[in-house]
Amino acid sequence: MKITAEEAKPAITRLKRARGQLDAIIRMLEEGEECEKVATQISAASTAVSRAGFLVISKGMQKCMEEEGPNSLDQERLEKIFLSLA
């Protein structure tokens, strides 16, 4: 399942946002910021990365079904893909 850069654009946007959040988290830790604020930002970055992963899988599944038909995605393959994000 390959997707184009244009199809991946929403995921790329989320990942760039997460990269910015990670830079901010590192800065917060270096500056001795409150633990609660750091944890909140870590949670936000983690969520952004997870959602980007699901966007990629969703678009890949859509393309696979369009190009190869609905039977191309067997249960074992789908389970492996989704569990890779767990």
C-alpha atoms as one frame of an Amber mdcrd trajectory, in Angstrom:
protein
   0.000   0.000   0.000   1.794   3.088  -1.208   0.279   6.526  -0.892   1.390
   9.726  -2.565   2.745  12.756  -0.742  -0.481  14.585  -1.580  -2.575  11.794
  -0.058  -0.333  11.799   3.010  -0.552  15.586   3.437  -2.900  15.500   6.488
  -0.601  12.997   8.218   2.469  15.040   7.304   0.852  18.134   8.798   0.138
  16.287  12.048   3.677  14.925  12.199   5.193  18.361  11.651   3.004  19.690
  14.459   4.174  16.816  16.665   7.794  17.604  15.795   7.235  21.152  17.011
   5.630  19.831  20.174   8.607  17.541  20.785  11.010  20.461  20.416   8.915
  22.394  22.940   8.898  19.439  25.339  12.671  19.144  25.180  12.989  22.876
  25.840  10.556  22.620  28.766  12.580  19.808  30.317  15.853  21.673  29.820
  14.351  24.736  31.487  12.933  22.763  34.425   9.252  23.318  33.605   6.530
  21.871  35.825   6.078  18.120  35.410   2.332  18.419  34.827   2.813  20.828
  31.914   5.449  18.572  30.369   3.226  15.499  30.719   0.357  17.337  29.041
   2.558  18.228  26.079   3.922  14.674  25.831   0.344  13.390  25.706  -0.540
  15.867  22.953   2.500  14.898  20.880   1.765  11.206  21.327  -1.831  11.702
  20.213  -0.711  13.642  17.136   1.667  10.848  16.107  -0.980   8.175  16.694
  -3.559  10.040  14.643  -1.063  10.497  11.831  -0.495   6.745  11.863  -4.201
   6.043  11.624  -4.540   8.537   8.773  -1.792   6.725   6.863  -3.357   3.320
   7.482  -6.802   4.579   6.523  -5.597   6.092   3.248  -3.532   2.985   2.499
  -6.515   0.716   3.084  -8.687   2.896   0.868  -6.140   2.757  -1.965  -5.640
  -0.966  -1.538  -9.365  -1.611  -1.822  -9.646   0.651  -4.869  -6.671  -0.901
  -6.652  -6.800  -4.532  -5.530 -10.406  -5.041  -4.429 -11.972  -5.619  -1.018
 -10.583  -9.147  -0.672  -6.994  -7.870  -0.765  -7.107  -6.949   2.928  -7.248
 -10.138   4.938  -7.953 -10.057   8.668  -4.441 -11.081   9.698  -2.833  -8.366
   7.574  -5.205  -5.688   8.911  -4.650  -6.800  12.494  -0.879  -6.630  12.073
  -1.097  -3.118  10.618  -3.341  -1.802  13.391  -1.357  -3.481  16.181   1.802
  -1.845  14.894   0.354   1.411  16.287  -0.494  -0.032  19.708
